[in-house]
Amino acid sequence: MKFDRLYLKSLISIAVPIMIQNLVTAALNAIDVIMIGQMGETAVASVGLANQITFLANFLIFGITSGSAVFAAQFWGKRDVPSIRRVVGAAVLMSVGGALIFSVFAVGFPNAALSIYTEDSAVIELGGRYLSIVGFSYPFLAITLSFGSILRSSGRVRIPVFCSVIAIILKTGLSYLLIFGKLGFPEMGIPGAALGTLVARIVETTLVLILTYSRRTPAAASLADLFHFQSSFWKPFLKTTLPVVVNETFWSLGISVYNLIYARIGTEAVAAVNITATIESLAFVVFIGISNACGILVGNKIGAGEEQTAFTYARRTLIIATIGALLMGLVIMLFADHVLAFYRVSPEVKEYARRILLVISLTLWIRINNMTIIVGILRSGGDTRFGLILDVGTVWLVGIPMAAVGAFVFHLPVYYVYPLVMMDELTKCIIGWFRVFSRKWINNLTITGSTIEVTE
């Protein structure tokens, strides 16, 4: 791989702030789980399953904002600010609309939602109390992610990072005070964690909007931009964005089905999976930053008409991500027991979690490859339909059938079902590499008259 100082400088300048944001978020979320874990495995399982609804809402919103970011990155390559602001409007309208649907479901029917995943009445009751509060936060999350995705695509990475870090610190502090009743605050238990999340989301959204408009960033859309309904804009926008929305929606539904299967194996199984998911999120921190930076850099180059450079950047980033993931897998393997010592759960749950972490350490490089290919490369080139087929197809046609057979036919323990799920990731990785090197994913979405046209 030829050394390219400009590429590495650009990759680092975008990736590092995102890494810091995700490191703080993942670390403090891990602390949240540890705090909740002090209340027992039922509490861990209830919050974990309640967060499956949040997970689905989050990925619907992420699908919309990620699809929007494809356009924003390429328009920024042309320095077309008016078009970027219309993209902001489309992202906000679509994501808030989707978030409200999930809010109604979470706030109005929390117990019914959780009964899909488990029959444990204690888990449903406790998780329902958490979900009915945290459901109010979804529209605020939609606004924050909409503006944040456009800010990052146009090079304003530090604003969403700063706001996110402030919010997650506030969330952790409030959760501690409200869960355990410290410094004169009421002792609310699990609902206290939900209230801390809601307050932090409101603060985060407020900060993002203030900084976006006070600094007159490319994302500072006017009301006219927010309610722009010109067909020459919306038709090509939806053509590229909707596959991403469908992708994230059905992929997240697939992941939710995995968790349903784990929950049906037993409360100990789902508690172990939720503990390892928190640890895994820490491992993903670096690579989320790299994949996001890859998408921005590659999208900018395609928008500027530099397609060969875009391909070169994509290939180099994929190699860097693979090497880094292999090293991170080794770290997880070496420190798994030390991390699990922080959790006050049964020895059975700890043993399940330890075995799942071993699988994670061996397969992390495959999952990082897939994230980089789909989120960082295919989407930045507008190849969203292929990304949809690849991402969703392998989950529903490979991963879910294998997990279901393992759990319900052979009645395997969760630490054997989990590696069966990884066959989905392996299949995706092999096909994804062929797609990247075919170069068929490179599409310039800013060419007037070809894909999208925006007029003043």
Beta strands, then each sheet from edge to edge (+ up, - down):
end
